[in-house]
Amino acid sequence: MSILRTTLDRRLWAPNGRSSGSLPPRLPEVVATGGDRFRRLDPIGAGGMGEVYLGRCERTGETVGLKYINTSEYLDKLNVEGLISFLVRFLEEYDLSRRVPHPNIPRVIGTNIRDAIPKIDGLKNVFRKSATQHLRQTTRDSFVPRSLVGKDIFIVSEFVAKEFGSTEPAPPISECFQSSVSPAVIKMFFVPVLDALAKLHDENVAHRDLKPDNLLVSVQQDGSPVVKIIDFGIAKDTNINRQTQVTRSGSILGTPEYLPPIPYTADDKLRDIYAMGQIFYELLTNTRPFEGMETVAQILHAKSNLSPFAFSRIADRKARSVVRKMLSPRPENNFQTMSEVIDAWRQV
């Protein structure tokens, strides 16, 4: 056990500084929320915000996704403030992803985070508005670490299956569209995605990590495919004034290849428009213009100086015009709302 882990055991897991003698166990087999119990099945994947498993509702038999944070797993990686910030972002993911019910957004069923950490909403407000020093003081004065003993934080949501009734995860669009597509495909499958994003923006939610891996293709019960938007791990309430592309530690928020140029930093909704423009460019041309660049600086420089020649690869003139505007280096020259983008595609 590392020195950091030993120190944090005393601060987080033991009341009054006395050793608790044990840490929370590995992830539980069954979790409960909203009056239902959900059994953990096979692992699906893991990322910066936790681990994801297949699950099943014991009452209805519905297949679900279970996303966990096992707090003890992160004690070796994070200090106290980092752990609290991590949990606050997990809560924001839950709150923001359920704000807009939409066929192209997986349904969110429930979480235990407010039961496990009764003061989490107060910490969320501090995290939004205060400097790190204030967060540290608030953590010391207000947070009740004992409430985490034996707890695993989870979100239960709709499982996005490859096809109705399957337990195989839906693939990302990059695996489904492996050659260039026509504008008709964009209109059929992706204008509904733009509609979901427009409704999120109307409710002051920006996704901020739109990329092919976060757009999954699922075949519904009637045999029709639908594209679902996943991973609200760095989504933001745009009413809150907080840094957008970098964290307080200076790390990048989002996927560098899909970040907009620096002038977009002040507007997260336009950031979503830009990212969708790049996704459409890749779908229409079957090329990834920034693949292979080694640094964020190189990518952002290339985006600020994208040659008009690059757009000549889009054969359809109207589609070319829409994508070129969505990828404008200057935000004032872009569409200003997702609804404007939808209207433009409907004219293609």
C-alpha positions as CSV (number, residue, x, y, z in Angstrom):
1,M,0.0,0.0,0.0
2,S,1.4,3.3,-1.0
3,I,2.1,6.2,1.4
4,L,-0.6,8.2,-0.4
5,R,-3.1,5.4,0.0
6,T,-2.2,5.1,3.7
7,T,-2.6,8.8,4.3
8,L,-5.9,8.9,2.4
9,D,-7.2,5.9,4.3
10,R,-6.8,7.9,7.5
11,R,-8.5,11.0,6.0
12,L,-11.3,9.4,4.0
13,W,-12.1,6.0,5.4
14,A,-11.6,6.2,9.2
15,P,-13.8,8.3,11.6
16,N,-11.9,10.6,13.9
17,G,-8.5,9.6,12.3
18,R,-8.8,6.0,13.6
19,S,-8.1,3.2,11.1
20,S,-11.3,1.5,9.9
21,G,-9.4,-1.8,9.3
22,S,-10.8,-2.4,5.9
23,L,-11.6,-0.8,2.6
24,P,-14.8,-1.1,0.5
25,P,-15.0,-4.4,-1.4
26,R,-14.8,-4.7,-5.2
27,L,-17.9,-3.8,-7.2
28,P,-21.1,-5.3,-5.9
29,E,-23.0,-7.9,-7.9
30,V,-26.4,-6.2,-7.3
31,V,-27.3,-2.5,-7.0
32,A,-30.6,-0.8,-6.3
33,T,-32.2,2.4,-7.4
34,G,-35.8,3.7,-8.0
35,G,-37.3,0.6,-6.4
36,D,-35.6,-1.8,-8.7
37,R,-32.6,-4.1,-8.3
38,F,-30.0,-4.5,-11.1
39,R,-27.5,-7.4,-11.4
40,R,-24.0,-6.8,-12.7
41,L,-23.1,-9.0,-15.7
42,D,-20.2,-8.7,-18.1
43,P,-17.8,-5.8,-18.4
44,I,-18.3,-3.5,-21.4
45,G,-15.4,-1.1,-21.1
46,A,-13.6,1.5,-18.9
47,G,-12.7,5.1,-19.3
48,G,-11.7,8.3,-17.4
49,M,-15.0,8.5,-15.6
50,G,-15.4,4.8,-14.4
51,E,-16.1,1.3,-15.4
52,V,-19.1,0.1,-17.5
53,Y,-20.8,-3.2,-17.2
54,L,-23.8,-5.0,-18.7
55,G,-26.6,-5.4,-16.2
56,R,-30.1,-6.7,-15.9
57,C,-33.2,-5.5,-14.0
58,E,-34.3,-8.4,-11.7
59,R,-38.0,-7.3,-11.9
60,T,-38.4,-6.7,-15.7
61,G,-35.5,-8.5,-17.2
62,E,-34.5,-5.3,-19.1
63,T,-30.8,-5.2,-20.1
64,V,-29.1,-2.0,-18.8
65,G,-25.7,-0.4,-18.6
66,L,-24.1,0.0,-15.2
67,K,-21.4,2.7,-14.9
68,Y,-19.4,2.6,-11.6
69,I,-16.9,4.6,-9.7
70,N,-15.3,2.4,-7.0
71,T,-13.9,5.2,-4.8
72,S,-11.2,3.0,-3.3
73,E,-9.8,2.3,-6.8
74,Y,-9.1,6.0,-7.2
75,L,-7.3,6.7,-3.9
76,D,-3.9,5.7,-5.4
77,K,-4.5,8.1,-8.3
78,L,-6.1,11.2,-6.8
79,N,-5.8,13.5,-3.7
80,V,-8.9,14.3,-1.7
81,E,-9.8,17.3,-3.8
82,G,-9.3,15.3,-7.0
83,L,-11.5,12.5,-5.8
84,I,-14.3,15.0,-4.8
85,S,-14.0,16.7,-8.2
86,F,-14.2,13.3,-9.9
87,L,-17.4,12.5,-8.0
88,V,-18.9,15.9,-8.7
89,R,-18.3,15.4,-12.4
90,F,-20.0,12.0,-12.2
91,L,-23.0,13.6,-10.7
92,E,-23.1,16.2,-13.4
93,E,-22.9,13.5,-16.0
94,Y,-26.1,12.0,-14.5
95,D,-28.0,15.2,-14.1
96,L,-27.2,16.6,-17.6
97,S,-27.7,13.3,-19.5
98,R,-31.2,13.0,-18.2
99,R,-32.3,16.6,-18.7
100,V,-33.7,16.0,-22.2
101,P,-35.6,12.8,-23.0
102,H,-35.0,12.0,-26.7
103,P,-34.9,8.9,-28.9
104,N,-31.3,9.6,-29.8
105,I,-30.1,9.9,-26.2
106,P,-30.0,6.8,-24.0
107,R,-32.5,6.8,-21.2
108,V,-31.0,7.4,-17.7
109,I,-32.7,5.2,-15.0
110,G,-31.1,6.1,-11.7
111,T,-28.1,6.6,-9.5
112,N,-27.1,6.2,-5.8
113,I,-24.7,9.1,-5.6
114,R,-27.0,11.5,-3.6
115,D,-27.7,8.7,-1.1
116,A,-24.1,7.7,-0.8
117,I,-22.8,11.3,-0.5
118,P,-25.6,13.4,1.0
119,K,-23.7,16.7,0.7
120,I,-22.6,16.2,-2.9
121,D,-24.9,18.9,-4.3
122,G,-23.3,21.5,-2.0
123,L,-19.9,20.4,-3.2
124,K,-21.1,20.6,-6.8
125,N,-21.9,24.3,-6.3
126,V,-18.5,24.9,-4.7
127,F,-16.7,23.1,-7.5
128,R,-18.5,25.3,-10.0
129,K,-17.8,28.6,-8.4
130,S,-14.8,28.5,-6.2
131,A,-11.0,28.2,-6.4
132,T,-9.2,25.0,-5.5
133,Q,-8.2,26.4,-2.1
134,H,-11.9,27.0,-1.2
135,L,-12.8,23.5,-2.5
136,R,-10.1,22.1,-0.2
137,Q,-11.4,24.0,2.8
138,T,-15.0,23.0,2.0
139,T,-14.0,19.4,1.6
140,R,-12.3,19.5,5.0
141,D,-15.1,21.2,6.8
142,S,-18.3,19.9,5.1
143,F,-17.7,16.6,3.4
144,V,-18.5,13.4,5.4
145,P,-16.0,10.8,4.1
146,R,-17.5,8.1,6.4
147,S,-20.6,8.0,4.1
148,L,-18.4,6.5,1.4
149,V,-17.3,3.4,3.5
150,G,-18.5,0.3,1.6
151,K,-20.1,2.4,-1.1
152,D,-19.7,2.2,-4.8
153,I,-21.2,5.0,-6.9
154,F,-23.1,4.0,-9.9
155,I,-25.4,5.2,-12.7
156,V,-28.0,2.9,-14.3
157,S,-29.0,3.7,-17.9
158,E,-30.4,2.2,-21.1
159,F,-28.0,-0.3,-22.7
160,V,-27.4,0.6,-26.3
161,A,-27.4,-2.7,-28.1
162,K,-26.3,-3.6,-31.5
163,E,-29.8,-4.7,-32.3
164,F,-33.0,-5.1,-30.3
165,G,-32.8,-7.9,-27.7
166,S,-29.0,-8.3,-28.2
167,T,-26.5,-8.2,-25.4
168,E,-23.8,-7.1,-27.8
169,P,-22.9,-3.4,-27.5
170,A,-23.8,-1.1,-30.4
171,P,-20.9,-0.2,-32.6
172,P,-19.7,3.4,-33.2
173,I,-20.5,5.0,-36.5
174,S,-16.9,4.5,-37.7
175,E,-17.5,0.8,-37.8
176,C,-20.8,1.1,-39.7
177,F,-19.9,3.7,-42.3
178,Q,-16.5,2.5,-43.7
179,S,-16.8,4.3,-47.0
180,S,-17.9,7.8,-47.9
181,V,-21.7,8.4,-47.5
182,S,-24.1,10.6,-49.5
183,P,-25.8,13.7,-48.1
184,A,-29.0,11.7,-48.0
185,V,-27.5,9.4,-45.3
186,I,-26.5,12.5,-43.3
187,K,-30.1,13.7,-43.5
188,M,-31.7,10.4,-42.7
189,F,-29.5,9.3,-39.8
190,F,-27.8,12.4,-38.4
191,V,-30.3,15.2,-38.6
192,P,-32.2,13.4,-35.7
193,V,-28.9,13.6,-33.8
194,L,-28.7,17.3,-34.5
195,D,-32.3,17.6,-33.2
196,A,-31.2,15.9,-29.9
197,L,-28.3,18.3,-29.6
198,A,-30.5,21.3,-30.4
199,K,-32.9,20.3,-27.6
200,L,-29.9,19.8,-25.2
201,H,-28.7,23.3,-26.1
202,D,-32.1,24.7,-25.5
203,E,-31.9,23.3,-22.0
204,N,-28.4,24.8,-21.6
205,V,-26.5,21.5,-22.0
206,A,-23.4,21.2,-24.2
207,H,-21.9,17.7,-24.8
208,R,-18.3,18.9,-25.5
209,D,-17.0,15.5,-26.6
210,L,-18.7,14.7,-29.8
211,K,-16.8,12.2,-31.9
212,P,-17.4,9.0,-33.9
213,D,-16.8,6.8,-30.9
214,N,-19.6,8.6,-28.9
215,L,-22.2,8.0,-31.7
216,L,-23.5,4.5,-31.7
217,V,-25.7,2.7,-34.2
218,S,-28.4,0.6,-32.8
219,V,-31.1,-1.4,-34.7
220,Q,-34.5,-0.9,-33.2
221,Q,-37.3,-3.5,-32.8
222,D,-38.9,-2.5,-36.2
223,G,-35.5,-3.0,-37.9
224,S,-34.7,0.7,-38.4
225,P,-31.3,2.0,-37.3
226,V,-30.9,4.9,-34.9
227,V,-27.8,6.8,-33.9
228,K,-27.4,7.4,-30.2
229,I,-25.3,10.0,-28.4
230,I,-23.4,8.6,-25.5
231,D,-20.8,9.7,-22.8
232,F,-21.8,12.9,-21.1
233,G,-18.8,12.7,-18.9
234,I,-17.6,16.2,-19.7
235,A,-20.9,17.7,-20.6
236,K,-21.6,21.2,-19.2
237,D,-24.4,23.3,-18.0
238,T,-23.8,26.4,-20.2
239,N,-25.4,28.7,-17.6
240,I,-22.4,28.0,-15.4
241,N,-19.3,30.2,-16.0
242,R,-16.5,27.6,-16.0
243,Q,-13.4,27.0,-18.2
244,T,-14.3,24.9,-21.2
245,Q,-11.4,23.3,-23.0
246,V,-8.9,22.9,-20.2
247,T,-9.3,21.9,-16.5
248,R,-7.8,23.8,-13.6
249,S,-4.8,21.4,-13.8
250,G,-4.2,22.4,-17.4
251,S,-5.3,19.1,-19.0
252,I,-7.4,19.1,-22.1
253,L,-11.1,18.4,-21.8
254,G,-12.3,16.5,-24.8
255,T,-10.6,14.6,-27.7
256,P,-7.9,16.8,-29.2
257,E,-8.7,15.7,-32.8
258,Y,-12.3,17.0,-32.5
259,L,-11.6,20.2,-30.6
260,P,-12.4,23.4,-32.4
261,P,-9.8,26.2,-32.8
262,I,-9.0,28.4,-29.8
263,P,-11.5,31.2,-30.6
264,Y,-14.3,28.7,-29.9
265,T,-13.2,28.4,-26.2
266,A,-15.9,30.8,-25.0
267,D,-18.9,29.0,-26.5
268,D,-19.5,25.3,-25.8
269,K,-22.6,25.1,-28.0
270,L,-20.6,26.2,-31.0
271,R,-17.9,23.7,-30.0
272,D,-20.6,21.0,-30.5
273,I,-21.5,22.4,-33.9
274,Y,-17.8,22.4,-35.0
275,A,-17.3,18.8,-33.8
276,M,-20.4,17.6,-35.8
277,G,-19.0,19.4,-38.8
278,Q,-15.8,17.4,-38.6
279,I,-17.8,14.2,-38.2
280,F,-19.8,15.0,-41.3
281,Y,-16.6,15.9,-43.2
282,E,-15.2,12.5,-42.3
283,L,-18.4,10.7,-43.3
284,L,-18.7,12.5,-46.6
285,T,-15.1,12.1,-47.6
286,N,-14.0,8.9,-45.8
287,T,-10.9,10.8,-44.6
288,R,-9.7,12.1,-41.2
289,P,-7.9,15.3,-42.0
290,F,-6.0,15.6,-38.7
291,E,-5.1,12.0,-38.1
292,G,-1.4,11.4,-37.3
293,M,-0.7,14.9,-35.9
294,E,1.2,14.4,-32.7
295,T,0.3,17.5,-30.6
296,V,-2.8,19.5,-29.8
297,A,-1.0,22.6,-31.0
298,Q,-0.4,21.0,-34.4
299,I,-4.1,20.0,-34.7
300,L,-5.4,23.4,-33.7
301,H,-3.0,25.2,-36.0
302,A,-4.1,23.0,-38.9
303,K,-7.8,23.7,-38.1
304,S,-7.2,27.4,-38.1
305,N,-5.6,27.1,-41.6
306,L,-7.7,24.5,-43.3
307,S,-7.2,24.7,-47.0
308,P,-10.3,25.3,-49.2
309,F,-9.0,22.4,-51.3
310,A,-9.8,20.1,-48.4
311,F,-13.5,20.8,-49.0
312,S,-13.4,19.9,-52.7
313,R,-13.4,16.3,-51.6
314,I,-17.1,16.7,-50.8
315,A,-18.8,16.2,-54.1
316,D,-22.2,17.7,-53.4
317,R,-22.0,21.5,-53.6
318,K,-24.7,22.2,-51.0
319,A,-23.3,19.7,-48.5
320,R,-19.8,21.1,-49.1
321,S,-21.1,24.6,-48.2
322,V,-22.8,23.5,-45.0
323,V,-19.7,21.5,-43.7
324,R,-17.3,24.3,-44.7
325,K,-19.4,26.8,-42.6
326,M,-19.6,24.3,-39.7
327,L,-15.7,24.1,-39.8
328,S,-15.1,27.8,-40.0
329,P,-12.0,28.8,-38.1
330,R,-13.9,31.8,-36.7
331,P,-17.0,31.1,-34.5
332,E,-18.7,34.3,-35.7
333,N,-18.7,32.8,-39.2
334,N,-20.3,29.6,-38.1
335,F,-23.9,28.7,-37.6
336,Q,-24.9,30.2,-34.3
337,T,-27.4,27.5,-33.2
338,M,-27.9,23.8,-33.9
339,S,-31.4,24.6,-35.3
340,E,-29.7,26.7,-38.0
341,V,-27.5,23.7,-38.9
342,I,-30.7,21.5,-39.1
343,D,-32.4,24.0,-41.4
344,A,-29.3,24.1,-43.6
345,W,-29.1,20.3,-44.0
346,R,-32.8,20.1,-44.8
347,Q,-32.0,22.3,-47.8
348,V,-29.3,20.0,-49.1
